Amino acid sequence: MSKFGELIDLNIPVLLDFYAEWNEHSTSMHPVLRDVAAALGDKGKVIKIDVDKNKELSQALRIKGLPTLMIYKKGEMVWRQSGEQDANTLIGILNEYL
């Protein structure tokens, strides 16, 4: 979990996508997240986290629905939402934390 701390302890917003390959809603978010990452460039990060490979972290963060999206900045969670989102909505939310 110390690795997780390093991921989120940045001065730029970090969008985390908790997903599972077997979850249709999760996989439909992949192209959306690529668009978000491209739009952000180096002003933010998008990180995908497979809940099946990161069970301990997923349990610690109480991930129930998939996909679950979170934005961290300077180590603090500033936004969290379960369910699919469109690229423009996510980019707009991330821009609030730039």
ABEGO torsion letter per residue (X at the ends): XAAAAAAABBABBBBBBBBBAABAAAAAAAAAAAAAAAAAEAABBBBBBBAAABAAAAAAAGBABOBBBBBBBGGBBABBBBEBBBAAAAAAAAAAAX
